[in-house]
Amino acid sequence: MTDTMGPFLIFLGILLVGLLVLAVIVVGMYNGLVTLRNVFRNAFAQVDVQLKRRHDLIPNLVETAKGYMAHESGTLTAVIEARAKATQANVRFAGNPNDPAAMRDLSQAEAGLSGALGKLMVVSEQYPQLKADTTMRALMEELTSTENRIAFSRQAYNDAVLSYNNGREVFPQVLVANTFGFVAAEFFKAEEADKVAPTVKF
């Protein structure tokens, strides 16, 4: 009996050590994925700050332009509506940053807003008094600065998403990712209308 117990205890000991090593590896991979996910979520928080700044500038911009562009109410309304859609899409995605559909909606809404702002800039060229308005000039400079910050923040976010997606797709981490529900993150793509940021030629 003692002769058979010895090998069994050795086998049991090796099995326990193996399970312990496996558990440590799985915990390490899980923690690595959590870290990568938190990095991309934090990167979006930086984008979010700039998007909110952009959204906050638009009502003042429209209000200032309204005094000079009485006959362009359709353009001004389009900007306000596009801002509302972008704000709603931003809130939806911020509430669930793992939802690829919410990120696609946000990308499209921001592209629509950029397109509406671009039309406003084109129309404003026809109003020399508006171009000379100091408040309008200051708002446009602030908007241009914000657009640059959005582009920079979006690139940092996309880099973080790439690292996270790569981390969750490599073997054997993909097994841990699938087991614990680490879904792929969506890039914040610049849609066609958004690739050219509104520029100021005042």
Backbone as a chain_set.jsonl record, in Angstrom:
{"seq": "MTDTMGPFLIFLGILLVGLLVLAVIVVGMYNGLVTLRNVFRNAFAQVDVQLKRRHDLIPNLVETAKGYMAHESGTLTAVIEARAKATQANVRFAGNPNDPAAMRDLSQAEAGLSGALGKLMVVSEQYPQLKADTTMRALMEELTSTENRIAFSRQAYNDAVLSYNNGREVFPQVLVANTFGFVAAEFFKAEEADKVAPTVKF", "coords": {"N": [[0.836, -1.213, 0.0], [1.943, 1.192, 0.811], [3.849, 1.439, -1.111], [2.409, 2.065, -3.45], [1.203, 4.439, -2.713], [3.177, 6.397, -2.618], [4.046, 7.12, -5.384], [1.526, 8.057, -6.21], [1.075, 10.261, -4.536], [3.168, 11.868, -5.371], [2.417, 12.276, -8.027], [-0.004, 13.634, -7.537], [0.98, 15.901, -6.254], [2.514, 17.067, -8.346], [0.453, 17.571, -10.138], [-1.06, 19.452, -8.69], [0.816, 21.536, -8.463], [1.1, 22.124, -11.184], [-1.524, 22.993, -11.783], [-1.6, 25.244, -10.167], [0.405, 26.84, -11.333], [-0.77, 27.191, -13.859], [-3.078, 28.626, -13.084], [-1.879, 30.985, -12.137], [-0.788, 31.941, -14.514], [-3.125, 32.362, -16.064], [-4.437, 34.301, -14.467], [-2.545, 36.336, -14.7], [-2.719, 36.898, -17.482], [-5.395, 37.706, -17.622], [-5.346, 40.018, -15.965], [-3.6, 41.552, -17.495], [-5.161, 41.989, -19.788], [-7.262, 43.457, -18.661], [-5.857, 45.746, -17.924], [-5.057, 46.726, -20.476], [-7.587, 47.217, -21.55], [-8.501, 49.226, -19.819], [-6.687, 51.218, -20.453], [-7.421, 51.897, -23.105], [-9.989, 52.816, -22.616], [-9.467, 55.014, -20.984], [-8.093, 56.545, -22.841], [-10.197, 57.154, -24.543], [-11.609, 58.804, -22.839], [-10.07, 61.092, -22.917], [-10.492, 61.889, -25.551], [-13.193, 62.369, -25.356], [-13.307, 64.63, -23.695], [-12.372, 66.611, -25.46], [-14.284, 66.431, -27.497], [-16.59, 67.261, -26.124], [-15.833, 69.84, -25.557], [-15.769, 70.877, -28.137], [-18.489, 70.585, -28.796], [-19.589, 72.329, -26.94], [-18.722, 74.797, -27.872], [-20.172, 75.279, -30.169], [-22.961, 76.267, -29.899], [-22.498, 78.995, -29.167], [-21.102, 79.842, -31.392], [-23.027, 79.544, -33.436], [-24.989, 81.294, -32.456], [-23.655, 83.746, -32.592], [-23.215, 83.898, -35.353], [-25.826, 83.98, -36.237], [-26.806, 86.579, -35.991], [-25.767, 87.874, -38.206], [-26.346, 86.288, -40.356], [-29.08, 86.06, -41.246], [-30.574, 85.046, -43.359], [-29.737, 82.49, -43.641], [-30.841, 80.424, -42.173], [-31.367, 77.699, -42.456], [-28.845, 76.494, -42.724], [-27.741, 77.082, -40.224], [-29.539, 75.754, -38.548], [-29.045, 73.123, -39.357], [-26.479, 72.756, -38.345], [-26.95, 72.912, -35.57], [-28.67, 70.699, -35.244], [-26.985, 68.621, -36.056], [-25.071, 68.81, -34.077], [-26.608, 68.058, -31.841], [-27.14, 65.359, -32.456], [-24.53, 64.339, -32.449], [-23.803, 64.808, -29.788], [-25.619, 63.134, -28.418], [-24.812, 60.624, -29.437], [-22.26, 60.526, -28.437], [-22.722, 60.404, -25.664], [-24.031, 57.926, -25.549], [-21.965, 56.157, -26.375], [-19.972, 56.686, -24.441], [-21.235, 55.663, -22.227], [-21.105, 52.948, -22.709], [-18.353, 51.811, -23.553], [-17.496, 49.503, -24.823], [-19.086, 48.846, -26.904], [-19.243, 48.231, -30.197], [-21.073, 49.136, -32.16], [-22.044, 51.511, -31.073], [-19.732, 53.071, -31.191], [-19.407, 53.245, -33.961], [-21.714, 54.717, -34.586], [-21.087, 57.075, -33.239], [-18.804, 57.924, -34.667], [-19.979, 58.429, -37.187], [-21.848, 60.408, -36.497], [-20.183, 62.472, -35.586], [-18.827, 62.963, -37.947], [-20.938, 63.947, -39.48], [-21.432, 66.3, -38.072], [-19.025, 67.665, -38.511], [-19.242, 68.008, -41.265], [-21.505, 69.706, -41.396], [-20.506, 71.931, -40.027], [-18.469, 72.611, -41.785], [-19.981, 73.468, -44.008], [-21.163, 75.704, -42.865], [-18.887, 77.31, -42.549], [-18.206, 77.789, -45.216], [-20.46, 79.221, -46.107], [-20.287, 81.411, -44.399], [-18.22, 82.836, -45.465], [-19.357, 84.555, -47.25], [-20.169, 86.736, -45.869], [-18.858, 89.532, -45.016], [-18.938, 91.214, -42.734], [-19.457, 89.441, -40.665], [-17.131, 87.935, -40.76], [-15.415, 89.842, -39.832], [-16.139, 90.182, -37.219], [-15.136, 90.21, -33.874], [-15.761, 88.387, -31.829], [-16.636, 86.183, -33.283], [-14.308, 85.551, -34.662], [-12.624, 84.808, -32.546], [-14.016, 82.581, -31.557], [-13.829, 80.898, -33.777], [-11.08, 80.479, -33.929], [-10.718, 79.095, -31.552], [-12.273, 76.846, -32.105], [-10.836, 75.717, -34.246], [-8.438, 75.075, -32.934], [-9.461, 73.19, -31.154], [-10.346, 71.21, -32.922], [-7.895, 70.263, -33.837], [-6.912, 69.168, -31.476], [-8.779, 67.161, -31.083], [-8.185, 65.478, -33.244], [-5.6, 64.634, -32.53], [-6.129, 63.357, -30.052], [-7.867, 61.37, -30.91], [-6.162, 59.8, -32.442], [-4.438, 58.839, -30.438], [-6.289, 57.354, -28.978], [-7.036, 55.405, -30.896], [-4.575, 54.093, -31.164], [-4.384, 52.944, -28.621], [-6.599, 51.244, -28.719], [-5.76, 49.512, -30.74], [-3.587, 48.237, -29.46], [-4.975, 46.961, -27.372], [-6.791, 45.292, -28.824], [-4.943, 43.691, -30.21], [-3.735, 42.476, -27.998], [-5.858, 40.957, -26.991], [-6.308, 39.141, -28.993], [-4.141, 37.473, -29.465], [-2.685, 34.204, -29.107], [-2.062, 32.471, -26.094], [-3.912, 34.203, -25.024], [-6.316, 34.849, -26.213], [-8.046, 32.835, -25.519], [-8.515, 33.326, -22.815], [-9.601, 35.876, -23.066], [-11.98, 35.381, -24.517], [-13.271, 33.685, -22.742], [-13.744, 35.319, -20.528], [-15.192, 37.419, -21.547], [-14.01, 39.624, -22.946], [-14.512, 41.749, -25.325], [-13.827, 42.756, -28.743], [-12.59, 46.044, -29.406], [-13.781, 49.0, -31.056], [-12.379, 51.032, -33.609], [-12.007, 54.613, -33.659], [-13.0, 55.924, -36.3], [-12.181, 58.24, -38.887], [-14.658, 59.512, -40.65], [-15.623, 60.078, -44.092], [-16.684, 62.742, -44.376], [-15.513, 63.897, -42.236], [-12.841, 63.972, -42.54], [-11.655, 66.248, -43.438], [-11.097, 68.79, -41.466], [-13.049, 71.552, -40.224], [-11.929, 74.608, -41.446], [-10.521, 77.845, -40.86], [-10.602, 80.831, -42.616], [-10.411, 83.492, -42.037]], "CA": [[0.0, 0.0, 0.0], [2.829, 2.35, 0.889], [4.554, 1.562, -2.385], [1.541, 2.724, -4.432], [0.867, 5.781, -2.231], [4.281, 7.322, -2.935], [3.886, 7.673, -6.735], [0.252, 8.791, -6.302], [1.275, 11.577, -3.897], [4.04, 12.644, -6.268], [1.553, 12.681, -9.153], [-0.934, 14.631, -7.027], [1.765, 17.124, -6.022], [2.834, 17.65, -9.659], [-0.81, 18.076, -10.673], [-1.4, 20.683, -7.965], [1.77, 22.579, -8.879], [0.724, 22.484, -12.557], [-2.753, 23.797, -11.729], [-1.246, 26.535, -9.573], [1.121, 27.595, -12.376], [-1.777, 27.563, -14.855], [-3.912, 29.674, -12.493], [-1.076, 32.21, -12.108], [-0.697, 32.413, -15.905], [-4.456, 32.869, -16.45], [-4.641, 35.558, -13.737], [-1.663, 37.328, -15.325], [-3.303, 37.294, -18.77], [-6.63, 38.449, -17.323], [-4.958, 41.347, -15.488], [-3.041, 42.278, -18.643], [-6.282, 42.428, -20.629], [-7.955, 44.53, -17.933], [-5.016, 46.943, -18.045], [-5.174, 47.231, -21.849], [-8.939, 47.765, -21.711], [-8.561, 50.495, -19.084], [-5.902, 52.213, -21.202], [-8.197, 52.436, -24.23], [-11.106, 53.595, -22.068], [-8.914, 56.294, -20.563], [-7.8, 57.297, -24.063], [-11.453, 57.744, -25.017], [-11.969, 59.907, -21.935], [-9.379, 62.283, -23.424], [-11.238, 62.296, -26.751], [-14.481, 62.86, -24.857], [-13.103, 66.009, -23.224], [-12.261, 67.495, -26.627], [-15.58, 66.452, -28.195], [-17.492, 68.113, -25.349], [-15.374, 71.22, -25.771], [-16.253, 71.236, -29.473], [-19.947, 70.714, -28.72], [-19.903, 73.54, -26.157], [-18.422, 75.995, -28.667], [-21.074, 75.436, -31.315], [-24.083, 77.195, -29.689], [-22.002, 80.383, -29.231], [-20.755, 80.095, -32.788], [-24.287, 79.71, -34.173], [-25.638, 82.509, -31.957], [-22.929, 84.888, -33.16], [-23.458, 83.935, -36.795], [-27.247, 84.246, -36.483], [-27.006, 88.024, -36.13], [-25.333, 88.328, -39.526], [-26.775, 85.358, -41.404], [-30.519, 85.863, -41.061], [-31.136, 84.285, -44.485], [-29.095, 81.173, -43.682], [-31.347, 79.678, -41.018], [-31.255, 76.265, -42.733], [-27.471, 76.084, -42.416], [-27.565, 77.157, -38.769], [-30.334, 74.666, -37.974], [-28.33, 71.871, -39.652], [-25.356, 72.66, -37.4], [-27.511, 72.613, -34.241], [-29.17, 69.319, -35.262], [-25.824, 67.721, -36.113], [-24.471, 68.847, -32.737], [-27.457, 67.259, -30.952], [-26.903, 63.941, -32.771], [-23.179, 63.991, -31.996], [-23.823, 64.781, -28.323], [-26.326, 61.906, -28.018], [-23.963, 59.473, -29.779], [-21.135, 60.557, -27.497], [-23.229, 59.924, -24.373], [-24.276, 56.486, -25.698], [-20.706, 55.409, -26.401], [-19.296, 56.842, -23.144], [-21.918, 54.77, -21.296], [-20.719, 51.564, -22.99], [-17.232, 51.912, -24.498], [-17.198, 48.222, -25.484], [-20.111, 48.611, -27.92], [-18.76, 48.672, -31.504], [-22.122, 49.873, -32.881], [-22.085, 52.867, -30.507], [-18.587, 53.808, -31.737], [-19.702, 53.562, -35.369], [-22.687, 55.82, -34.558], [-20.364, 58.285, -32.836], [-17.973, 58.34, -35.812], [-20.857, 59.0, -38.215], [-22.437, 61.653, -35.994], [-19.139, 63.507, -35.588], [-18.592, 63.292, -39.351], [-22.052, 64.817, -39.871], [-21.209, 67.609, -37.45], [-17.933, 68.317, -39.249], [-19.787, 68.425, -42.554], [-22.371, 70.88, -41.178], [-19.632, 73.071, -39.704], [-17.79, 72.988, -43.032], [-20.929, 74.264, -44.803], [-21.287, 77.001, -42.193], [-17.69, 78.098, -42.868], [-18.308, 78.202, -46.624], [-21.486, 80.264, -46.183], [-19.843, 82.609, -43.666], [-17.307, 83.587, -46.332], [-20.136, 85.544, -48.0], [-20.575, 87.794, -44.947], [-17.64, 90.212, -44.549], [-19.098, 91.746, -41.366], [-19.309, 88.298, -39.772], [-15.709, 87.607, -40.728], [-14.708, 90.883, -39.072], [-16.609, 90.159, -35.828], [-14.066, 89.699, -33.004], [-16.238, 87.195, -31.123], [-16.639, 85.085, -34.247], [-12.904, 85.191, -34.921], [-12.113, 84.101, -31.364], [-14.663, 81.264, -31.534], [-13.292, 80.083, -34.866], [-9.728, 80.067, -33.545], [-10.893, 78.075, -30.522], [-12.77, 75.648, -32.773], [-9.72, 75.138, -34.995], [-7.556, 74.471, -31.938], [-10.151, 72.008, -30.635], [-10.321, 70.188, -33.983], [-6.551, 69.676, -33.814], [-6.814, 68.331, -30.278], [-9.6, 65.965, -31.33], [-7.422, 64.594, -34.136], [-4.507, 64.058, -31.745], [-6.714, 62.447, -29.065], [-8.417, 60.221, -31.632], [-5.031, 58.942, -32.804], [-4.005, 58.162, -29.209], [-7.328, 56.362, -28.679], [-6.922, 54.306, -31.853], [-3.371, 53.339, -30.805], [-4.725, 52.141, -27.438], [-7.512, 50.192, -29.186], [-4.937, 48.541, -31.46], [-2.86, 47.443, -28.453], [-5.957, 46.115, -26.681], [-7.268, 44.25, -29.739], [-3.836, 42.75, -30.415], [-3.567, 41.741, -26.758], [-6.94, 39.991, -26.778], [-6.404, 38.194, -30.103], [-3.011, 36.545, -29.533], [-2.829, 32.945, -28.372], [-3.303, 31.883, -25.595], [-4.762, 35.215, -24.377], [-7.642, 34.849, -26.83], [-8.878, 31.908, -24.741], [-8.913, 34.053, -21.603], [-10.465, 36.984, -23.497], [-13.298, 34.846, -24.859], [-13.883, 33.117, -21.535], [-14.158, 36.371, -19.592], [-16.01, 38.439, -22.217], [-13.284, 40.798, -23.456], [-14.878, 41.885, -26.748], [-12.972, 43.662, -29.516], [-12.96, 47.467, -29.393], [-13.928, 49.602, -32.387], [-11.587, 52.234, -33.833], [-12.73, 55.861, -33.901], [-12.59, 56.226, -37.667], [-12.546, 59.525, -39.468], [-15.515, 59.288, -41.816], [-15.256, 60.95, -45.215], [-17.022, 64.15, -44.129], [-14.759, 64.363, -41.088], [-11.411, 63.928, -42.805], [-11.206, 67.624, -43.565], [-11.652, 69.551, -40.352], [-13.411, 72.915, -40.605], [-10.788, 75.526, -41.371], [-10.914, 79.258, -40.8], [-9.812, 81.656, -43.525], [-10.781, 84.876, -41.736]], "C": [[0.86, 1.247, 0.0], [3.552, 2.574, -0.437], [3.709, 2.285, -3.439], [1.168, 4.141, -4.013], [1.926, 6.799, -2.623], [4.136, 7.93, -4.325], [2.598, 8.494, -6.886], [0.398, 10.191, -5.697], [2.175, 12.48, -4.742], [3.225, 13.182, -7.444], [0.592, 13.802, -8.726], [-0.225, 15.969, -6.792], [2.093, 17.844, -7.325], [1.58, 18.264, -10.271], [-1.198, 19.394, -10.01], [-0.482, 21.837, -8.346], [1.427, 23.057, -10.29], [-0.519, 23.362, -12.591], [-2.475, 25.187, -11.155], [-0.532, 27.426, -10.582], [0.136, 28.073, -13.441], [-2.661, 28.693, -14.347], [-3.174, 31.006, -12.481], [-0.981, 32.805, -13.521], [-2.02, 33.034, -16.349], [-4.733, 34.205, -15.763], [-3.786, 36.665, -14.347], [-2.219, 37.833, -16.65], [-4.566, 38.124, -18.564], [-6.296, 39.879, -16.89], [-4.354, 42.193, -16.603], [-4.136, 42.811, -19.553], [-7.071, 43.556, -19.967], [-7.173, 45.834, -18.059], [-5.134, 47.558, -19.432], [-6.541, 47.85, -22.089], [-9.066, 49.107, -21.005], [-7.784, 51.593, -19.793], [-6.724, 52.769, -22.361], [-9.412, 53.221, -23.747], [-10.635, 54.965, -21.6], [-8.595, 57.17, -21.777], [-9.083, 57.904, -24.628], [-11.883, 58.892, -24.123], [-11.294, 61.202, -22.381], [-10.053, 62.803, -24.698], [-12.54, 62.961, -26.326], [-14.382, 64.304, -24.387], [-13.088, 66.969, -24.406], [-13.577, 67.562, -27.411], [-16.569, 67.35, -27.456], [-17.12, 69.58, -25.507], [-15.872, 71.728, -27.128], [-17.758, 71.493, -29.435], [-20.356, 71.976, -27.963], [-19.653, 74.826, -26.934], [-19.512, 76.302, -29.698], [-22.264, 76.358, -31.04], [-23.658, 78.666, -29.747], [-21.671, 80.778, -30.658], [-22.018, 80.382, -33.607], [-24.983, 81.002, -33.753], [-24.978, 83.762, -32.524], [-23.223, 85.021, -34.65], [-24.886, 84.334, -37.118], [-27.522, 85.735, -36.704], [-26.659, 88.547, -37.509], [-25.942, 87.505, -40.658], [-28.265, 85.04, -41.288], [-31.129, 84.985, -42.153], [-30.569, 82.872, -44.578], [-29.573, 80.29, -42.53], [-31.245, 78.163, -41.221], [-29.874, 75.73, -42.387], [-27.252, 76.053, -40.917], [-28.333, 76.034, -38.072], [-29.644, 73.321, -38.183], [-27.168, 71.672, -38.681], [-25.867, 72.268, -36.015], [-28.003, 71.159, -34.18], [-28.027, 68.309, -35.275], [-25.121, 67.672, -34.759], [-25.269, 67.973, -31.772], [-27.236, 65.761, -31.187], [-25.532, 63.498, -32.246], [-23.122, 63.889, -30.476], [-24.486, 63.502, -27.818], [-25.471, 60.666, -28.278], [-22.789, 59.379, -28.819], [-21.554, 60.007, -26.133], [-23.459, 58.414, -24.423], [-22.976, 55.691, -25.637], [-19.983, 55.502, -25.058], [-19.926, 55.926, -22.097], [-21.56, 53.31, -21.5], [-19.59, 51.546, -24.015], [-16.822, 50.594, -25.152], [-18.179, 47.915, -26.6], [-19.627, 49.133, -29.28], [-19.798, 49.488, -32.285], [-22.212, 51.31, -32.379], [-20.916, 53.694, -31.027], [-18.819, 54.161, -33.197], [-20.697, 54.721, -35.455], [-21.996, 57.132, -34.204], [-19.509, 58.812, -33.982], [-18.822, 59.018, -36.881], [-21.444, 60.337, -37.766], [-21.408, 62.784, -35.992], [-18.782, 63.924, -37.018], [-19.688, 64.222, -39.865], [-21.893, 66.219, -39.308], [-20.097, 68.364, -38.171], [-18.414, 68.813, -40.605], [-20.655, 69.665, -42.427], [-21.547, 72.115, -40.843], [-18.883, 73.559, -40.943], [-18.692, 73.838, -43.921], [-21.109, 75.649, -44.196], [-20.092, 77.891, -42.521], [-17.741, 78.631, -44.294], [-19.293, 79.355, -46.749], [-21.007, 81.546, -45.505], [-18.862, 83.456, -44.471], [-18.048, 84.706, -47.088], [-20.55, 86.738, -47.141], [-19.342, 88.482, -44.35], [-17.759, 90.743, -43.116], [-18.954, 90.627, -40.335], [-17.837, 87.919, -39.643], [-14.923, 88.597, -39.879], [-15.081, 90.876, -37.585], [-15.556, 89.5, -34.927], [-14.499, 88.44, -32.245], [-16.195, 85.986, -32.043], [-15.218, 84.612, -34.522], [-12.337, 84.372, -33.763], [-12.708, 82.691, -31.287], [-14.09, 80.34, -32.607], [-11.872, 79.604, -34.551], [-9.791, 78.956, -32.496], [-11.364, 76.757, -31.135], [-11.653, 74.951, -33.548], [-8.745, 74.436, -34.055], [-8.156, 73.175, -31.396], [-10.146, 70.877, -31.658], [-8.957, 69.493, -34.009], [-6.38, 68.75, -32.618], [-7.627, 67.048, -30.431], [-8.821, 64.972, -32.189], [-6.298, 63.895, -33.368], [-5.043, 63.02, -30.755], [-7.274, 61.194, -29.727], [-7.302, 59.257, -32.024], [-4.53, 58.162, -31.589], [-5.009, 57.073, -28.821], [-7.19, 55.153, -29.6], [-5.673, 53.458, -31.59], [-3.65, 52.425, -29.615], [-5.661, 50.99, -27.807], [-6.722, 49.105, -29.919], [-4.18, 47.639, -30.481], [-3.798, 46.479, -27.744], [-6.41, 44.969, -27.582], [-6.18, 43.219, -30.024], [-3.654, 41.87, -29.182], [-4.634, 40.677, -26.559], [-6.99, 38.927, -27.877], [-5.252, 37.188, -30.156], [-3.281, 35.309, -28.685], [-1.753, 32.89, -27.294], [-4.252, 32.903, -24.96], [-6.163, 35.25, -24.954], [-8.583, 33.91, -26.073], [-9.393, 32.579, -23.47], [-9.889, 35.161, -21.967], [-11.875, 36.485, -23.796], [-14.019, 34.295, -23.637], [-14.459, 34.208, -20.636], [-14.846, 37.559, -20.278], [-15.286, 39.711, -22.616], [-13.559, 40.911, -24.953], [-13.943, 42.879, -27.425], [-13.503, 45.085, -29.437], [-12.972, 47.994, -30.825], [-13.05, 50.852, -32.477], [-12.504, 53.437, -34.028], [-12.274, 56.356, -35.261], [-13.017, 57.621, -38.064], [-13.361, 59.231, -40.717], [-15.155, 60.315, -42.881], [-15.511, 62.423, -44.928], [-16.154, 64.746, -43.051], [-13.269, 64.457, -41.376], [-10.839, 65.311, -43.004], [-11.869, 68.42, -42.472], [-12.025, 70.949, -40.822], [-12.218, 73.843, -40.431], [-11.29, 76.958, -41.431], [-10.009, 80.04, -41.736], [-10.138, 83.123, -43.288], [-9.571, 85.776, -41.868]], "O": [[0.575, 2.223, -0.694], [3.831, 3.704, -0.837], [4.252, 3.044, -4.242], [0.846, 4.967, -4.867], [1.599, 7.946, -2.928], [4.105, 9.155, -4.445], [2.576, 9.499, -7.598], [-0.083, 11.176, -6.258], [1.969, 13.692, -4.818], [3.318, 14.354, -7.81], [0.399, 14.78, -9.447], [-0.767, 17.032, -7.095], [1.973, 19.065, -7.417], [1.635, 19.347, -10.854], [-1.614, 20.338, -10.682], [-0.931, 22.968, -8.53], [1.46, 24.256, -10.563], [-0.574, 24.348, -13.326], [-3.046, 26.179, -11.605], [-0.82, 28.618, -10.681], [0.197, 29.223, -13.875], [-2.966, 29.622, -15.094], [-3.764, 32.045, -12.779], [-1.08, 34.019, -13.699], [-2.032, 34.111, -16.944], [-5.211, 35.141, -16.403], [-4.245, 37.798, -14.494], [-2.201, 39.034, -16.922], [-4.78, 39.123, -19.249], [-6.889, 40.836, -17.387], [-4.566, 43.404, -16.654], [-4.059, 43.941, -20.033], [-7.496, 44.498, -20.635], [-7.755, 46.897, -18.275], [-5.294, 48.771, -19.561], [-6.653, 48.882, -22.751], [-9.677, 50.031, -21.542], [-8.168, 52.762, -19.747], [-6.732, 53.979, -22.584], [-9.824, 54.185, -24.392], [-11.328, 55.963, -21.796], [-8.8, 58.383, -21.747], [-9.072, 59.028, -25.13], [-12.468, 59.862, -24.607], [-11.867, 62.282, -22.244], [-10.169, 64.013, -24.895], [-12.934, 63.99, -26.875], [-15.275, 65.109, -24.651], [-13.721, 68.024, -24.36], [-13.943, 68.618, -27.927], [-17.304, 68.114, -28.083], [-17.988, 70.45, -25.583], [-16.336, 72.862, -27.248], [-18.241, 72.49, -29.972], [-21.351, 72.615, -28.305], [-20.306, 75.839, -26.68], [-19.734, 77.461, -30.047], [-22.566, 77.188, -31.897], [-24.373, 79.494, -30.312], [-21.928, 81.906, -31.08], [-22.066, 81.343, -34.374], [-25.51, 81.725, -34.599], [-25.658, 84.721, -32.89], [-23.451, 86.123, -35.148], [-25.141, 84.955, -38.15], [-28.374, 86.1, -37.514], [-27.203, 89.565, -37.939], [-26.04, 87.979, -41.79], [-28.652, 83.873, -41.24], [-32.093, 84.262, -41.902], [-30.897, 82.136, -45.51], [-28.802, 79.504, -41.98], [-31.057, 77.425, -40.254], [-29.746, 74.644, -41.822], [-26.653, 75.115, -40.39], [-27.836, 75.434, -37.119], [-29.655, 72.472, -37.291], [-26.903, 70.552, -38.246], [-25.29, 71.4, -35.36], [-27.78, 70.469, -33.185], [-28.083, 67.28, -34.602], [-24.633, 66.621, -34.344], [-24.689, 67.233, -30.977], [-27.154, 64.987, -30.234], [-25.396, 62.417, -31.673], [-22.472, 62.995, -29.933], [-23.98, 62.859, -26.899], [-25.41, 59.763, -27.443], [-22.374, 58.285, -28.435], [-20.819, 59.231, -25.522], [-23.132, 57.7, -23.475], [-22.889, 54.681, -24.94], [-19.436, 54.506, -24.584], [-19.242, 55.462, -21.184], [-21.691, 52.508, -20.576], [-19.823, 51.299, -25.198], [-15.89, 50.573, -25.956], [-18.119, 46.836, -27.19], [-19.602, 50.344, -29.499], [-19.438, 50.428, -32.993], [-22.432, 52.228, -33.169], [-21.072, 54.888, -31.28], [-18.467, 55.258, -33.631], [-20.545, 55.607, -36.296], [-22.283, 58.173, -34.795], [-19.492, 60.016, -34.241], [-18.438, 60.057, -37.419], [-21.529, 61.281, -38.55], [-21.724, 63.918, -36.354], [-18.473, 65.088, -37.273], [-19.409, 65.172, -40.596], [-22.183, 67.206, -39.984], [-20.215, 69.566, -38.413], [-18.042, 69.901, -41.046], [-20.561, 70.577, -43.249], [-21.844, 73.213, -41.313], [-18.686, 74.759, -41.131], [-18.238, 74.813, -44.519], [-21.196, 76.645, -44.914], [-20.256, 79.09, -42.747], [-17.368, 79.775, -44.553], [-19.007, 80.352, -47.413], [-21.29, 82.644, -45.983], [-18.688, 84.644, -44.199], [-17.433, 85.685, -47.512], [-21.212, 87.653, -47.632], [-18.841, 88.066, -43.305], [-16.782, 90.723, -42.367], [-18.395, 90.839, -39.259], [-17.358, 87.618, -38.55], [-13.903, 88.251, -39.283], [-14.398, 91.507, -36.779], [-15.135, 88.371, -35.181], [-13.695, 87.53, -32.043], [-15.773, 84.901, -31.642], [-14.96, 83.411, -34.604], [-11.656, 83.369, -33.975], [-12.002, 81.727, -30.991], [-13.893, 79.148, -32.372], [-11.506, 78.471, -34.865], [-9.017, 77.999, -32.544], [-10.912, 75.683, -30.737], [-11.542, 73.726, -33.508], [-8.281, 73.333, -34.345], [-7.448, 72.187, -31.203], [-9.961, 69.715, -31.298], [-8.879, 68.277, -34.182], [-5.779, 67.681, -32.728], [-7.218, 65.984, -29.968], [-8.797, 63.776, -31.901], [-6.076, 62.697, -33.543], [-4.482, 61.931, -30.63], [-7.173, 60.095, -29.183], [-7.473, 58.04, -31.949], [-4.232, 56.972, -31.69], [-4.615, 55.992, -28.384], [-7.224, 54.011, -29.141], [-5.704, 52.241, -31.77], [-3.213, 51.274, -29.593], [-5.534, 49.888, -27.273], [-6.984, 47.916, -29.739], [-4.139, 46.422, -30.657], [-3.458, 45.314, -27.538], [-6.415, 43.812, -27.163], [-6.453, 42.02, -30.075], [-3.445, 40.663, -29.301], [-4.351, 39.608, -26.018], [-7.655, 37.906, -27.704], [-5.368, 36.158, -30.82], [-4.002, 35.358, -27.688], [-0.608, 33.242, -27.577], [-5.286, 32.52, -24.413], [-7.106, 35.638, -24.264], [-9.785, 34.166, -25.997], [-10.556, 32.422, -23.097], [-10.884, 35.371, -21.273], [-12.855, 37.099, -23.375], [-15.237, 34.427, -23.515], [-15.531, 34.041, -20.054], [-15.057, 38.595, -19.648], [-15.892, 40.782, -22.623], [-12.909, 40.243, -25.757], [-13.344, 43.733, -26.771], [-14.714, 45.306, -29.406], [-12.257, 47.49, -31.691], [-12.986, 51.639, -31.532], [-13.632, 53.302, -34.502], [-11.301, 57.103, -35.374], [-14.061, 58.12, -37.644], [-12.827, 58.76, -41.721], [-14.467, 61.297, -42.605], [-14.656, 63.265, -45.202], [-16.054, 65.968, -42.944], [-12.509, 64.964, -40.55], [-9.651, 65.529, -42.762], [-13.066, 68.698, -42.535], [-11.384, 71.483, -41.727], [-11.578, 73.852, -39.38], [-12.353, 77.237, -41.985], [-8.785, 79.926, -41.659], [-10.143, 83.916, -44.23], [-9.674, 86.984, -41.655]]}, "num_chains": 1, "name": "protein.A"}
